[in-house]
Amino acid sequence: MVNPRDVLVISRARLQEVVDEAVARGRITRSDATELVSELLAVPRDLARRVAGRAPIAEYDDLTAAEVVRELDNLRDGDLRRVAEYERANANRKTVLAAVERRLT
């Protein structure tokens, strides 16, 4: 598990803004900036899984999208959000994410 104090969250837009400013000031070349942003955004999938934690559904990784959707009826809003986070970091199935969104609205 990743310690939350070791995690930094920055939006892609803000990252791009900071890098663009460094290019404008001549502190980094445009090609180096592009490479840097690409490397920073290429987070290994296993790290994303560890940060997202585990889904609140038993044996989640072995379930089909339809099976996950059926399980959503039994979850509270906080657990639904955890499912969405986990799903985005892993399989990223549109069916599951859309079902979660419908239940949260």
C-alpha positions in Angstrom: 0.0 0.0 0.0 1.2 3.5 -0.8 1.5 6.0 2.0 -0.9 8.9 1.2 1.8 11.3 2.3 4.0 10.0 -0.5 1.4 10.9 -3.2 1.2 14.2 -5.0 -1.8 15.1 -7.0 -1.5 17.7 -9.8 -3.7 18.2 -12.7 -2.5 17.6 -16.2 -3.4 21.2 -17.1 -1.3 22.6 -14.2 1.6 20.4 -15.0 1.5 21.6 -18.6 1.2 25.2 -17.4 4.3 24.9 -15.2 6.3 23.2 -18.0 5.2 25.8 -20.6 6.4 28.6 -18.2 9.8 26.9 -17.8 10.1 26.7 -21.6 9.1 30.4 -22.0 11.8 31.4 -19.5 14.4 29.3 -21.3 15.0 26.9 -18.4 14.1 23.8 -20.5 13.7 23.1 -24.2 10.3 22.3 -25.7 11.4 18.8 -26.7 12.7 18.1 -23.2 9.5 19.5 -21.7 7.4 17.3 -23.9 9.4 14.2 -23.0 9.2 15.1 -19.3 5.5 15.5 -19.3 5.1 12.2 -21.2 7.2 10.4 -18.6 5.4 12.0 -15.7 2.0 11.0 -17.1 3.1 7.4 -17.8 2.4 6.2 -14.3 2.9 2.4 -14.0 -0.4 0.6 -13.8 0.6 -1.3 -10.7 1.2 2.0 -8.9 -2.2 3.3 -9.9 -3.8 0.1 -8.5 -2.0 0.5 -5.2 -3.0 4.2 -4.9 -6.6 3.4 -5.8 -6.7 0.6 -3.1 -9.1 -2.2 -3.4 -12.7 -2.2 -4.6 -15.4 -2.8 -1.9 -16.7 -5.8 -3.7 -15.3 -9.3 -3.0 -13.3 -10.9 -5.8 -13.9 -7.7 -7.9 -11.1 -8.5 -10.4 -12.7 -11.8 -11.3 -16.2 -10.2 -12.1 -17.5 -9.3 -15.4 -18.8 -5.7 -15.9 -22.4 -7.0 -15.7 -21.7 -8.8 -12.4 -20.1 -5.6 -11.0 -23.1 -3.5 -12.0 -25.4 -5.9 -10.2 -23.4 -5.6 -7.0 -23.6 -1.7 -7.1 -27.1 -1.8 -5.7 -25.8 -2.9 -2.3 -23.2 -0.1 -1.9 -23.2 3.3 -0.2 -22.1 6.5 -2.0 -18.5 6.3 -0.6 -18.1 2.7 -1.7 -19.5 3.6 -5.1 -16.8 6.3 -5.4 -14.1 3.7 -4.4 -15.4 1.4 -7.1 -15.1 4.2 -9.7 -11.6 5.0 -8.6 -10.5 1.4 -8.7 -12.2 0.8 -12.0 -10.5 3.8 -13.6 -7.1 2.7 -12.4 -7.6 -0.9 -13.6 -10.0 -2.2 -16.3 -11.6 1.3 -16.9 -14.9 -0.3 -18.2 -17.3 2.3 -19.4 -20.3 0.2 -18.5 -19.2 0.0 -14.8 -18.3 3.7 -14.6 -21.6 4.8 -16.2 -23.6 2.6 -13.8 -21.7 4.1 -10.8 -22.4 7.6 -12.1 -26.1 6.9 -12.5 -26.3 5.7 -8.9 -24.4 8.7 -7.6 -26.7 11.2 -9.3 
